[in-house]
């Protein structure tokens, strides 16, 4: 079953990330993909399947394990994982706005 997360504010800090490129909703999909929706309603699919093929991905190498990848969550409008990996939301927003389905290069 896909993992879903929605946030309007970070409970620990009480901050509300207002930039349009902040992630508001996230669903972990099969095959190392993420469905994301940004604060301004733009949404799309982020394909991170390349992470499986490259062990030299630094902090992203741990995401090759499906159980680790499935732990994606939103922190202050940023997609993050428990090991400290994250994706720049503005970069993701720009790519998804143009392509709707974006394959992250590793």
Protein Blocks (a to p, Z undefined) as FASTA:
>chain_A
ZZddddfbdfklopacfbfkbcfbdcddehhiacdddfkopacdddfklmmmmmklojml
mmmpmklmmmgcceehiacdfkopacdfklmmmmmmmnopacddZZ
